[in-house]
Amino acid sequence: MVAWIKSDGDLAQRTNTTRFHISQDRHEVFVTVAKYNQEYLDYLNNKLPLSLKGDSSFLTMHQYGPWKTPNKSSVTNLGAIILAITLRAEEEIKNEKRAV
């Protein structure tokens, strides 16, 4: 996840602070949602030490699933989630283009 964040440009790092990762293990699909903030980006770029005060400056990741691919209702549910993620990504791309 860190490599993915670091591979993006500065604008994408600052504006897309929620990342979605879809993975598969055999017949099961998982969705991982990662969130971070500007303090975490500063830490990654060696601009300031990461605070240990218990604030939310860390990368947090939550995994959802599994959705089982042989199960029709499970795949239908997952399809709706993937569509929502795709629509969100499309909106983020439009916002980035407007900001440039």
Disulfide bonds with the S-S distance in Angstrom:
none
